[in-house]
Amino acid sequence: MFAVTASRFDGDNPLNGLTLGERPDPEVPEGWALVTVKATALNHHDLWSLKGVGLREERLPIVLGCDAAGVDEDGNEVIVHSVIGDPDRGGGDETLDPKRSLLSESYDGTFAEKVAVPKRNLVPKPAELSFEEAACLPTAWLTAYRMLFDKAGLQPGSSVLVQGAGGGVSTALIALGSAAGYRMYVTGRSEAKRKRALELGADGVFEPGARLPERVDAVMETVGEATWSHSLKSLRPGGRIVVSGATSGQVPPAELNRVFFLQLSVVGSTMGTREQLARLAKFLVKTGVRPKIDRVLPLARADEGFAAMHEGEIFGKIVFTP
């Protein structure tokens, strides 16, 4: 089968480790299912993997990709939940399983014509969603769903700041939060991305570090070091930062005096459960919200998608179709 693999690590130019070509078909262990991939989406996780973050060298070469929508061996249209874990070990939450991993970390991922996954990781794809739309959900959109509707502790009418417009998680946060009735404020480095955030439903857009019209109930933080101080200053007393990434650096000044004096909360969030993925899909059907797709490329041109993400020239998700 044709697949996109990580063949070596390069911290400076991760695309040097990308290989496109033929790979053996997946082996399917007992209790697993073989899915014919119809669409798969690119995430920053894939770029980090090419840099050697979260991936051991002895696992190379490994097929990249966390997200997929396709057809199982019985002809069912499915969405692949990419967290490979045991809910029992995580107290009912597979993302808290100490031994959990994502597809493309311990097991071959979804950037291929076929992928093998545990049967419990298959979620029915609603007919109302295209394969391309459904493929955007398991990582970025599921992460955003959990941040907003689980970790943030928000009430109807709450106010939210999303740091950084343009990425898959950010665009999902804007669309989901707007559909839920939150007041959504967004920062973005470029005027073009700020304008697109407004089109997605943002109530206000601002340059990074700008003063907001109000202090917000929660900040959705994926940028990290570059925006951390602004995130803390933008919160009302008792507010909460939900962190799911740190693309600009992971060691910002903590500003602990502000955290304790204003009784702020800092909460980590990673991915989401299979149940949350199923509920996310139903939420999109009910509300009519759909993932913002930057471009759709054949899997054979995956290197173009990686290059665009590496350069930051995207707004929404990049989708590959085998």
C-alpha contacts under 8 A as a table, 3 or more apart, distances in Angstrom:
res1	aa1	res2	aa2	distance
1	M	22	E	5.39
1	M	23	R	5.43
1	M	24	P	6.15
1	M	25	D	5.79
1	M	112	A	6.98
1	M	113	E	6.00
1	M	114	K	7.40
2	F	20	L	7.48
2	F	21	G	5.40
2	F	22	E	4.52
2	F	23	R	6.10
2	F	112	A	5.74
2	F	113	E	6.05
3	A	20	L	6.04
3	A	21	G	5.71
3	A	22	E	6.05
3	A	23	R	6.17
3	A	63	V	6.60
3	A	111	F	5.66
3	A	112	A	4.08
3	A	113	E	6.69
3	A	299	L	7.75
4	V	18	L	7.11
4	V	19	T	5.81
4	V	20	L	4.68
4	V	21	G	6.70
4	V	63	V	5.75
4	V	64	L	6.19
4	V	111	F	5.45
4	V	112	A	6.42
4	V	299	L	7.69
4	V	302	A	7.47
5	T	18	L	5.99
5	T	19	T	5.22
5	T	20	L	6.46
5	T	61	P	6.19
5	T	62	I	5.30
5	T	63	V	4.16
5	T	64	L	5.35
5	T	111	F	7.74
6	A	9	F	7.59
6	A	17	G	5.60
6	A	18	L	5.12
6	A	19	T	6.27
6	A	49	S	7.57
6	A	50	L	6.03
6	A	60	L	6.55
6	A	61	P	5.46
6	A	62	I	5.52
6	A	63	V	6.38
6	A	64	L	6.40
7	S	17	G	5.29
7	S	18	L	6.21
7	S	19	T	6.30
7	S	60	L	5.61
7	S	61	P	4.49
7	S	62	I	6.97
8	R	16	N	7.75
8	R	17	G	4.58
8	R	18	L	7.54
8	R	50	L	6.98
8	R	57	E	7.56
8	R	60	L	6.79
8	R	61	P	7.26
9	F	14	P	6.62
9	F	16	N	7.77
9	F	17	G	5.55
9	F	49	S	7.84
9	F	50	L	5.20
9	F	51	K	5.06
9	F	52	G	5.34
9	F	57	E	7.89
10	D	13	N	5.47
10	D	14	P	4.78
10	D	15	L	7.65
10	D	16	N	6.50
10	D	17	G	6.34
10	D	50	L	6.48
10	D	51	K	5.10
10	D	52	G	7.33
11	G	14	P	5.77
11	G	50	L	7.51
11	G	51	K	4.41
11	G	52	G	7.17
12	D	51	K	7.62
13	N	16	N	5.91
13	N	51	K	7.90
14	P	17	G	5.80
14	P	18	L	7.46
14	P	47	L	6.58
14	P	48	W	7.92
14	P	50	L	5.05
14	P	51	K	5.40
15	L	18	L	5.27
15	L	47	L	7.95
15	L	50	L	7.09
15	L	303	D	7.47
15	L	306	F	7.18
15	L	307	A	7.25
17	G	50	L	6.03
18	L	50	L	7.29
18	L	303	D	7.47
20	L	300	A	6.97
25	D	114	K	7.07
26	P	34	L	7.84
26	P	114	K	7.04
26	P	115	V	6.31
26	P	116	A	6.08
27	E	116	A	7.06
28	V	32	W	5.86
28	V	33	A	6.46
28	V	34	L	6.54
28	V	116	A	5.84
28	V	117	V	7.89
29	P	32	W	5.49
31	G	118	P	6.07
31	G	119	K	6.11
32	W	116	A	6.51
32	W	117	V	5.33
32	W	118	P	4.00
32	W	119	K	4.92
33	A	72	D	6.94
33	A	73	E	7.19
33	A	116	A	5.57
33	A	117	V	5.51
33	A	118	P	5.97
33	A	119	K	5.33
34	L	72	D	6.05
34	L	73	E	6.23
34	L	114	K	6.83
34	L	115	V	5.86
34	L	116	A	4.58
34	L	117	V	6.69
35	V	70	G	6.14
35	V	71	V	5.51
35	V	72	D	4.48
35	V	73	E	6.61
35	V	114	K	5.60
35	V	115	V	5.37
35	V	116	A	6.22
35	V	117	V	7.69
36	T	70	G	5.43
36	T	71	V	5.25
36	T	72	D	6.32
36	T	73	E	7.96
36	T	113	E	6.09
36	T	114	K	4.63
36	T	115	V	6.75
37	V	40	T	7.13
37	V	68	A	6.37
37	V	69	A	6.04
37	V	70	G	4.42
37	V	71	V	6.73
37	V	110	T	7.35
37	V	112	A	7.01
37	V	113	E	5.33
37	V	114	K	5.39
37	V	115	V	6.99
37	V	321	T	7.93
37	V	322	P	7.02
38	K	68	A	7.44
38	K	69	A	5.89
38	K	70	G	4.60
38	K	71	V	7.35
38	K	113	E	7.75
38	K	131	F	6.29
38	K	132	E	7.80
38	K	321	T	5.99
38	K	322	P	6.40
39	A	68	A	5.73
39	A	69	A	5.50
39	A	70	G	6.67
39	A	131	F	5.71
39	A	132	E	5.35
39	A	135	A	5.78
39	A	319	V	6.73
39	A	320	F	5.75
39	A	321	T	4.59
39	A	322	P	6.79
40	T	65	G	7.36
40	T	66	C	7.94
40	T	67	D	5.31
40	T	68	A	4.28
40	T	69	A	6.47
40	T	110	T	6.47
40	T	111	F	6.47
40	T	132	E	7.19
40	T	135	A	5.15
40	T	136	C	7.35
40	T	319	V	5.68
40	T	320	F	5.24
40	T	321	T	6.41
41	A	65	G	7.26
41	A	66	C	7.62
41	A	67	D	5.44
41	A	68	A	6.71
41	A	132	E	7.99
41	A	135	A	5.73
41	A	136	C	5.60
41	A	317	K	6.81
41	A	318	I	5.79
41	A	319	V	4.31
41	A	320	F	5.97
42	L	46	D	6.86
42	L	65	G	6.67
42	L	66	C	7.87
42	L	67	D	7.46
42	L	305	G	7.68
42	L	306	F	7.70
42	L	317	K	6.93
42	L	318	I	5.55
42	L	319	V	6.24
42	L	320	F	7.60
43	N	46	D	5.57
43	N	47	L	7.32
43	N	65	G	7.67
43	N	66	C	7.76
43	N	139	T	7.58
43	N	140	A	7.37
43	N	168	G	7.56
43	N	317	K	7.94
44	H	47	L	5.14
44	H	48	W	6.26
44	H	309	M	7.59
45	H	48	W	5.05
45	H	49	S	6.09
46	D	49	S	5.04
46	D	50	L	6.53
46	D	64	L	6.32
46	D	65	G	6.32
47	L	50	L	5.21
47	L	51	K	6.63
47	L	306	F	7.29
47	L	310	H	7.38
48	W	51	K	5.00
48	W	52	G	6.45
48	W	53	V	5.32
48	W	54	G	7.71
49	S	52	G	5.02
49	S	53	V	5.23
49	S	54	G	6.44
49	S	55	L	5.95
50	L	53	V	7.47
52	G	55	L	5.45
52	G	56	R	6.97
52	G	57	E	7.44
54	G	105	E	7.16
55	L	59	R	7.21
55	L	105	E	5.72
55	L	106	S	7.98
56	R	59	R	5.59
56	R	60	L	7.52
57	E	60	L	5.53
59	R	62	I	6.25
59	R	105	E	7.87
59	R	106	S	7.17
62	I	104	S	6.53
62	I	105	E	7.92
62	I	107	Y	7.57
62	I	108	D	5.57
62	I	109	G	7.53
63	V	104	S	5.96
63	V	108	D	4.69
63	V	109	G	4.97
63	V	110	T	7.04
63	V	111	F	6.38
63	V	112	A	7.34
64	L	103	L	7.82
64	L	104	S	4.93
64	L	108	D	6.66
64	L	109	G	4.82
64	L	110	T	6.37
64	L	111	F	5.62
65	G	103	L	6.88
65	G	104	S	5.86
65	G	109	G	4.66
65	G	110	T	4.53
65	G	111	F	4.97
66	C	82	S	5.57
66	C	102	L	6.78
66	C	103	L	5.21
66	C	104	S	6.38
66	C	109	G	5.72
66	C	110	T	5.73
66	C	111	F	7.98
66	C	138	P	7.54
66	C	139	T	7.00
67	D	80	V	6.60
67	D	81	H	7.50
67	D	82	S	6.56
67	D	110	T	6.18
67	D	135	A	5.63
67	D	136	C	6.70
67	D	137	L	7.32
67	D	138	P	5.56
67	D	139	T	6.46
68	A	79	I	6.16
68	A	80	V	5.46
68	A	110	T	5.96
68	A	134	A	7.60
68	A	135	A	4.66
68	A	136	C	7.69
68	A	138	P	7.59
69	A	77	E	7.48
69	A	78	V	5.72
69	A	79	I	4.42
69	A	80	V	6.02
69	A	125	K	7.65
69	A	131	F	5.58
69	A	132	E	7.48
69	A	134	A	5.92
69	A	135	A	4.85
70	G	77	E	5.72
70	G	78	V	5.52
70	G	79	I	6.59
70	G	80	V	7.99
70	G	131	F	6.82
71	V	74	D	7.80
71	V	75	G	5.58
71	V	76	N	5.36
71	V	77	E	4.58
71	V	78	V	5.83
72	D	75	G	5.37
72	D	76	N	5.42
72	D	77	E	6.68
72	D	78	V	6.86
73	E	76	N	7.44
76	N	124	P	7.51
77	E	124	P	6.27
77	E	125	K	5.47
78	V	122	L	5.94
78	V	123	V	5.42
78	V	124	P	4.56
78	V	125	K	4.59
79	I	122	L	5.85
79	I	123	V	5.04
79	I	124	P	6.13
79	I	125	K	5.50
79	I	134	A	6.52
79	I	135	A	6.90
79	I	138	P	7.63
80	V	117	V	7.76
80	V	121	N	5.91
80	V	122	L	5.07
80	V	123	V	6.34
80	V	138	P	6.88
81	H	121	N	4.90
81	H	122	L	6.18
81	H	123	V	7.01
81	H	138	P	5.66
81	H	274	R	6.11
81	H	277	L	7.27
82	S	102	L	5.50
82	S	103	L	5.38
82	S	121	N	7.08
82	S	138	P	6.53
82	S	139	T	7.56
83	V	94	E	7.25
83	V	95	T	6.86
83	V	100	R	6.88
83	V	101	S	5.97
83	V	102	L	4.73
83	V	103	L	6.72
83	V	121	N	7.74
83	V	271	M	7.86
83	V	273	T	7.78
84	I	94	E	7.57
84	I	100	R	5.60
84	I	101	S	5.35
84	I	102	L	5.72
84	I	103	L	6.90
84	I	118	P	7.60
84	I	121	N	7.66
85	G	94	E	4.97
85	G	95	T	6.91
85	G	97	D	6.05
85	G	99	K	6.77
85	G	100	R	4.33
85	G	101	S	6.59
86	D	89	R	5.47
86	D	90	G	6.64
86	D	93	D	7.75
86	D	94	E	5.13
86	D	97	D	6.11
86	D	100	R	7.17
87	P	90	G	4.97
87	P	91	G	6.19
87	P	92	G	4.48
87	P	93	D	4.66
87	P	94	E	3.99
87	P	95	T	7.67
87	P	96	L	7.76
87	P	97	D	6.64
88	D	91	G	5.27
88	D	92	G	5.28
88	D	93	D	7.30
88	D	94	E	7.40
88	D	97	D	7.82
89	R	92	G	7.35
89	R	93	D	7.93
89	R	94	E	7.27
89	R	96	L	7.59
89	R	97	D	5.10
89	R	98	P	7.42
90	G	93	D	4.86
90	G	94	E	5.30
90	G	95	T	6.84
90	G	96	L	4.45
90	G	97	D	4.04
90	G	98	P	7.18
91	G	94	E	7.88
91	G	96	L	7.43
91	G	97	D	7.82
93	D	96	L	5.59
93	D	97	D	7.04
93	D	273	T	6.41
94	E	97	D	5.16
94	E	100	R	6.96
94	E	273	T	6.43
95	T	100	R	6.64
95	T	270	T	7.22
95	T	271	M	7.13
95	T	272	G	6.60
95	T	273	T	6.56
96	L	100	R	7.49
97	D	100	R	5.20
101	S	105	E	6.32
101	S	106	S	6.55
102	L	105	E	5.60
102	L	106	S	7.18
102	L	107	Y	7.73
103	L	106	S	6.69
103	L	107	Y	5.41
103	L	108	D	6.11
103	L	109	G	4.78
103	L	110	T	7.43
104	S	107	Y	5.30
104	S	108	D	4.81
104	S	109	G	4.15
104	S	110	T	7.58
105	E	108	D	7.26
105	E	109	G	7.82
108	D	115	V	7.33
108	D	116	A	7.92
109	G	112	A	7.53
109	G	115	V	6.62
110	T	113	E	7.85
110	T	114	K	7.21
110	T	115	V	5.72
111	F	299	L	7.26
111	F	320	F	7.84
112	A	115	V	6.78
112	A	299	L	7.70
112	A	322	P	6.91
113	E	322	P	5.73
117	V	121	N	6.56
117	V	122	L	7.89
118	P	121	N	5.43
118	P	122	L	7.57
119	K	122	L	5.76
120	R	123	V	7.94
121	N	274	R	6.76
123	V	274	R	7.40
123	V	277	L	7.59
123	V	278	A	6.17
124	P	278	A	7.54
125	K	129	L	7.12
125	K	134	A	7.04
125	K	281	A	7.52
126	P	129	L	5.70
126	P	281	A	7.08
126	P	282	K	7.54
126	P	285	V	7.58
127	A	130	S	7.26
128	E	285	V	6.46
129	L	133	E	5.96
129	L	134	A	5.98
129	L	285	V	7.44
130	S	133	E	5.15
130	S	134	A	6.09
131	F	134	A	5.07
131	F	135	A	6.01
132	E	135	A	5.25
132	E	136	C	6.88
132	E	319	V	6.58
132	E	321	T	7.91
133	E	136	C	5.54
133	E	137	L	7.37
133	E	290	R	6.82
133	E	291	P	5.96
133	E	293	I	7.78
134	A	137	L	5.61
134	A	281	A	7.77
135	A	138	P	6.93
135	A	319	V	7.54
136	C	139	T	7.17
136	C	140	A	6.90
136	C	141	W	6.64
136	C	291	P	6.70
136	C	317	K	6.73
136	C	319	V	7.50
137	L	140	A	6.23
137	L	141	W	4.63
137	L	142	L	5.70
137	L	277	L	7.43
137	L	280	L	7.93
137	L	281	A	7.78
137	L	291	P	7.91
138	P	141	W	6.39
138	P	142	L	5.36
138	P	143	T	7.92
138	P	271	M	7.94
138	P	277	L	6.62
139	T	142	L	5.35
139	T	143	T	5.86
139	T	271	M	6.12
140	A	143	T	5.16
140	A	144	A	6.24
140	A	168	G	5.45
140	A	169	V	4.57
140	A	172	A	7.10
140	A	271	M	7.79
141	W	144	A	5.02
141	W	145	Y	6.04
141	W	168	G	7.21
141	W	169	V	6.00
141	W	172	A	5.41
141	W	173	L	7.65
141	W	291	P	7.93
142	L	145	Y	4.97
142	L	146	R	6.22
142	L	271	M	6.01
142	L	272	G	5.77
142	L	276	Q	7.25
142	L	277	L	5.99
142	L	280	L	6.99
143	T	146	R	5.38
143	T	147	M	6.19
143	T	169	V	6.83
143	T	244	S	7.52
143	T	269	S	7.48
143	T	270	T	6.35
143	T	271	M	4.44
143	T	272	G	6.02
144	A	147	M	5.07
144	A	148	L	6.18
144	A	169	V	5.64
144	A	170	S	7.55
144	A	172	A	6.00
144	A	173	L	5.22
144	A	176	L	7.88
145	Y	148	L	5.43
145	Y	149	F	5.84
145	Y	150	D	7.56
145	Y	172	A	7.88
145	Y	173	L	7.25
145	Y	176	L	7.20
145	Y	272	G	7.98
145	Y	276	Q	7.84
145	Y	280	L	6.87
146	R	149	F	5.38
146	R	150	D	4.93
146	R	151	K	6.22
146	R	269	S	7.43
146	R	271	M	7.24
146	R	272	G	5.97
146	R	276	Q	7.43
147	M	150	D	5.85
147	M	151	K	4.99
147	M	152	A	5.87
147	M	220	M	7.33
147	M	242	V	6.39
147	M	244	S	7.86
147	M	269	S	6.37
148	L	151	K	6.34
148	L	152	A	5.37
148	L	153	G	7.70
148	L	154	L	7.33
148	L	173	L	7.30
148	L	177	G	7.13
149	F	152	A	6.49
149	F	153	G	7.04
149	F	154	L	7.16
150	D	153	G	6.35
151	K	242	V	6.82
151	K	267	V	7.04
151	K	269	S	6.97
152	A	218	A	6.54
152	A	240	R	6.69
152	A	241	I	7.55
152	A	242	V	6.32
152	A	267	V	7.99
154	L	158	S	6.11
154	L	217	D	7.49
154	L	218	A	7.69
155	Q	158	S	5.64
156	P	180	A	7.63
156	P	181	G	6.66
156	P	182	Y	6.66
157	G	181	G	6.01
157	G	182	Y	5.07
157	G	183	R	6.75
158	S	181	G	7.95
158	S	182	Y	5.12
158	S	183	R	6.24
158	S	216	V	7.79
158	S	217	D	6.25
159	S	182	Y	5.65
159	S	183	R	4.55
159	S	184	M	6.13
159	S	185	Y	7.70
159	S	216	V	5.02
159	S	217	D	5.30
159	S	218	A	6.71
160	V	182	Y	6.87
160	V	183	R	6.07
160	V	184	M	5.08
160	V	185	Y	6.06
160	V	216	V	5.57
160	V	217	D	6.01
160	V	218	A	4.99
160	V	219	V	5.63
160	V	220	M	7.29
161	L	184	M	6.06
161	L	185	Y	4.68
161	L	186	V	5.67
161	L	187	T	7.81
161	L	216	V	6.63
161	L	218	A	6.46
161	L	219	V	4.65
161	L	220	M	6.11
161	L	234	S	7.98
162	V	165	A	7.47
162	V	170	S	6.63
162	V	173	L	7.29
162	V	174	I	7.41
162	V	184	M	7.30
162	V	185	Y	6.17
162	V	186	V	4.78
162	V	187	T	6.56
162	V	219	V	6.00
162	V	220	M	4.90
162	V	221	E	6.67
163	Q	170	S	7.57
163	Q	186	V	6.01
163	Q	187	T	5.28
163	Q	188	G	7.35
163	Q	208	P	7.86
163	Q	219	V	7.41
163	Q	220	M	6.33
163	Q	221	E	5.72
163	Q	222	T	6.88
163	Q	223	V	6.73
163	Q	227	T	7.05
163	Q	231	S	7.76
164	G	167	G	7.53
164	G	170	S	6.61
164	G	186	V	6.69
164	G	187	T	5.11
164	G	188	G	4.91
164	G	189	R	7.38
164	G	208	P	7.81
164	G	222	T	7.74
164	G	223	V	6.92
165	A	170	S	5.71
165	A	171	T	6.65
165	A	186	V	6.49
165	A	187	T	6.10
165	A	188	G	4.83
165	A	189	R	7.76
165	A	193	K	6.03
165	A	194	R	6.60
165	A	197	A	6.53
165	A	315	F	7.78
166	G	170	S	6.20
166	G	171	T	6.03
166	G	188	G	7.69
166	G	193	K	6.08
166	G	197	A	7.73
166	G	314	I	6.45
166	G	315	F	4.25
166	G	316	G	5.86
167	G	170	S	5.20
167	G	171	T	6.07
167	G	314	I	7.12
167	G	315	F	5.92
167	G	316	G	5.53
167	G	317	K	7.28
168	G	171	T	5.40
168	G	172	A	6.16
168	G	315	F	7.46
168	G	316	G	4.88
168	G	317	K	5.33
169	V	172	A	5.10
169	V	173	L	6.09
170	S	173	L	5.06
170	S	174	I	6.32
171	T	174	I	5.20
171	T	175	A	6.27
171	T	197	A	7.28
171	T	200	L	7.45
171	T	291	P	7.90
171	T	292	K	6.95
171	T	315	F	7.66
171	T	316	G	5.97
172	A	175	A	5.24
172	A	176	L	5.92
172	A	291	P	6.73
172	A	292	K	7.74
173	L	176	L	5.27
173	L	177	G	5.74
174	I	177	G	5.31
174	I	178	S	5.98
174	I	184	M	6.54
174	I	186	V	7.90
174	I	197	A	7.22
174	I	200	L	6.48
174	I	201	G	6.40
174	I	202	A	6.09
175	A	178	S	5.30
175	A	179	A	6.20
175	A	200	L	5.67
175	A	201	G	6.10
175	A	202	A	7.88
175	A	289	V	6.89
176	L	179	A	5.15
176	L	180	A	6.23
176	L	289	V	7.42
177	G	180	A	5.06
177	G	181	G	6.37
177	G	182	Y	5.36
177	G	183	R	7.59
177	G	184	M	6.62
178	S	181	G	5.18
178	S	182	Y	5.59
178	S	183	R	6.93
178	S	184	M	6.49
178	S	201	G	5.52
178	S	202	A	6.78
179	A	182	Y	7.66
179	A	287	T	6.95
179	A	289	V	7.35
183	R	202	A	7.52
183	R	203	D	6.05
184	M	201	G	7.64
184	M	202	A	5.03
184	M	203	D	5.26
184	M	204	G	6.80
185	Y	202	A	5.92
185	Y	203	D	5.80
185	Y	204	G	4.86
185	Y	205	V	5.78
185	Y	206	F	7.73
185	Y	212	L	7.95
186	V	194	R	7.49
186	V	197	A	7.22
186	V	202	A	6.68
186	V	204	G	6.41
186	V	205	V	4.80
186	V	206	F	6.25
187	T	194	R	7.08
187	T	205	V	5.66
187	T	206	F	4.73
187	T	207	E	5.36
187	T	208	P	5.28
187	T	209	G	7.86
188	G	191	E	7.35
188	G	193	K	6.21
188	G	194	R	5.48
188	G	205	V	7.31
188	G	206	F	6.44
188	G	207	E	5.54
188	G	208	P	6.03
189	R	193	K	7.40
189	R	194	R	7.68
189	R	207	E	5.92
189	R	208	P	6.29
190	S	193	K	5.40
190	S	194	R	6.35
190	S	207	E	7.81
191	E	194	R	5.06
191	E	195	K	6.13
192	A	195	K	5.17
192	A	196	R	6.34
193	K	196	R	5.05
193	K	197	A	6.17
193	K	315	F	7.13
194	R	197	A	5.03
194	R	198	L	6.52
194	R	205	V	5.70
194	R	206	F	7.18
195	K	198	L	5.22
195	K	199	E	6.56
195	K	205	V	7.74
196	R	199	E	4.93
196	R	200	L	6.38
197	A	200	L	5.05
197	A	201	G	6.59
197	A	202	A	5.63
197	A	205	V	7.26
198	L	201	G	5.21
198	L	202	A	4.56
198	L	203	D	6.69
198	L	204	G	7.02
198	L	205	V	6.99
199	E	202	A	7.12
202	A	205	V	6.90
206	F	210	A	6.08
206	F	212	L	7.78
207	E	210	A	5.61
208	P	227	T	7.42
209	G	227	T	7.21
209	G	230	H	5.57
211	R	234	S	7.66
212	L	215	R	6.80
212	L	234	S	7.11
214	E	234	S	7.85
215	R	234	S	5.13
215	R	235	L	5.04
215	R	236	R	4.82
216	V	219	V	7.18
216	V	234	S	6.20
216	V	235	L	4.95
216	V	236	R	5.55
216	V	239	G	7.20
217	D	235	L	6.12
217	D	236	R	5.98
217	D	238	G	7.90
217	D	239	G	4.94
217	D	240	R	6.57
218	A	235	L	6.49
218	A	239	G	5.61
218	A	240	R	4.79
218	A	241	I	5.62
218	A	242	V	7.38
219	V	231	S	6.29
219	V	234	S	7.84
219	V	235	L	7.14
219	V	240	R	6.48
219	V	241	I	4.74
219	V	242	V	6.25
220	M	241	I	6.13
220	M	242	V	5.21
220	M	243	V	6.41
221	E	224	G	6.57
221	E	228	W	7.84
221	E	231	S	7.59
221	E	241	I	6.71
221	E	242	V	5.92
221	E	243	V	4.79
221	E	244	S	6.49
221	E	245	G	6.83
221	E	246	A	7.75
222	T	243	V	5.98
222	T	244	S	5.41
222	T	245	G	4.08
222	T	246	A	5.27
222	T	247	T	6.68
223	V	226	A	6.63
223	V	227	T	6.32
223	V	228	W	7.86
223	V	245	G	6.22
223	V	246	A	4.65
223	V	247	T	4.94
223	V	248	S	5.48
223	V	249	G	7.59
224	G	227	T	5.79
224	G	228	W	5.57
224	G	245	G	6.70
224	G	246	A	4.00
224	G	247	T	6.19
224	G	248	S	5.57
224	G	249	G	5.65
224	G	250	Q	5.95
224	G	251	V	7.89
224	G	252	P	7.05
225	E	228	W	5.34
225	E	229	S	7.97
225	E	246	A	6.84
225	E	248	S	5.58
225	E	249	G	4.83
225	E	250	Q	5.92
225	E	251	V	6.20
225	E	252	P	4.51
225	E	253	P	7.88
226	A	229	S	7.80
226	A	248	S	5.90
226	A	249	G	7.27
226	A	252	P	7.67
227	T	230	H	5.41
227	T	231	S	6.13
228	W	231	S	5.02
228	W	232	L	6.39
228	W	252	P	6.50
228	W	253	P	7.90
229	S	232	L	5.27
229	S	233	K	6.28
229	S	252	P	7.92
229	S	253	P	7.56
229	S	255	E	7.75
230	H	233	K	5.08
230	H	234	S	6.01
231	S	234	S	5.20
231	S	235	L	6.71
231	S	241	I	7.40
232	L	235	L	5.66
232	L	241	I	7.67
232	L	258	R	7.56
232	L	259	V	7.64
235	L	238	G	7.84
235	L	239	G	5.38
235	L	240	R	7.11
235	L	264	L	7.84
236	R	239	G	5.22
236	R	262	L	7.80
237	P	262	L	4.70
237	P	263	Q	6.22
237	P	264	L	6.47
238	G	262	L	6.08
238	G	263	Q	4.97
238	G	264	L	4.87
238	G	265	S	7.09
239	G	263	Q	7.53
239	G	264	L	5.21
239	G	265	S	6.38
240	R	264	L	5.68
240	R	265	S	4.56
240	R	266	V	5.83
240	R	267	V	7.29
241	I	264	L	7.79
241	I	265	S	6.20
241	I	266	V	4.87
241	I	267	V	6.16
242	V	266	V	6.09
242	V	267	V	4.84
242	V	268	G	5.78
242	V	269	S	6.65
243	V	246	A	7.87
243	V	266	V	7.33
243	V	267	V	6.13
243	V	268	G	4.87
243	V	269	S	5.94
244	S	268	G	6.08
244	S	269	S	5.03
244	S	270	T	5.78
246	A	249	G	5.43
246	A	250	Q	5.41
247	T	250	Q	7.66
249	G	252	P	7.21
255	E	258	R	5.64
255	E	259	V	6.58
256	L	259	V	4.83
256	L	260	F	6.16
257	N	260	F	5.51
257	N	261	F	5.87
258	R	261	F	5.26
258	R	262	L	5.84
258	R	263	Q	7.88
258	R	264	L	7.74
259	V	262	L	5.69
259	V	263	Q	5.67
259	V	264	L	4.89
259	V	265	S	7.22
260	F	263	Q	4.74
260	F	264	L	6.44
261	F	264	L	7.91
272	G	276	Q	6.11
272	G	277	L	6.94
273	T	276	Q	5.11
273	T	277	L	6.37
274	R	277	L	5.08
274	R	278	A	6.40
275	E	278	A	5.17
275	E	279	R	6.28
276	Q	279	R	4.97
276	Q	280	L	5.99
277	L	280	L	5.00
277	L	281	A	6.36
278	A	281	A	5.29
278	A	282	K	6.48
279	R	282	K	5.05
279	R	283	F	6.07
280	L	283	F	4.95
280	L	284	L	6.38
281	A	284	L	5.30
281	A	285	V	6.48
282	K	285	V	5.07
282	K	286	K	6.18
283	F	286	K	5.13
283	F	287	T	6.05
284	L	287	T	5.27
284	L	288	G	5.43
284	L	289	V	5.04
284	L	290	R	6.38
285	V	288	G	5.48
285	V	289	V	7.32
291	P	316	G	7.47
291	P	317	K	7.57
292	K	315	F	7.63
292	K	316	G	4.91
292	K	317	K	6.29
293	I	296	V	7.43
293	I	315	F	7.57
293	I	316	G	5.08
293	I	317	K	4.59
293	I	318	I	6.16
293	I	319	V	7.23
294	D	314	I	6.17
294	D	315	F	5.49
294	D	316	G	4.98
294	D	317	K	5.23
294	D	318	I	5.55
295	R	317	K	7.09
295	R	318	I	5.23
295	R	319	V	6.36
296	V	318	I	6.05
296	V	319	V	4.72
296	V	320	F	5.71
296	V	321	T	7.22
297	L	301	R	6.27
297	L	302	A	6.86
297	L	305	G	7.42
297	L	318	I	7.65
297	L	319	V	6.25
297	L	320	F	4.87
297	L	321	T	6.33
298	P	301	R	5.46
298	P	302	A	6.84
298	P	320	F	5.31
298	P	321	T	4.92
298	P	322	P	5.92
299	L	302	A	5.03
299	L	320	F	4.99
299	L	321	T	5.43
299	L	322	P	5.05
300	A	303	D	7.90
300	A	322	P	7.55
301	R	304	E	5.68
301	R	305	G	7.25
302	A	305	G	5.17
302	A	306	F	6.36
302	A	320	F	6.82
303	D	306	F	5.04
303	D	307	A	6.14
304	E	307	A	5.13
304	E	308	A	6.29
305	G	308	A	5.15
305	G	309	M	6.31
305	G	318	I	6.47
306	F	309	M	5.22
306	F	310	H	6.05
307	A	310	H	5.01
307	A	311	E	6.17
308	A	311	E	5.20
308	A	312	G	6.11
308	A	313	E	5.30
308	A	314	I	6.49
309	M	312	G	4.93
309	M	313	E	6.19
309	M	314	I	6.30
310	H	313	E	7.90
314	I	317	K	7.61
314	I	318	I	7.93
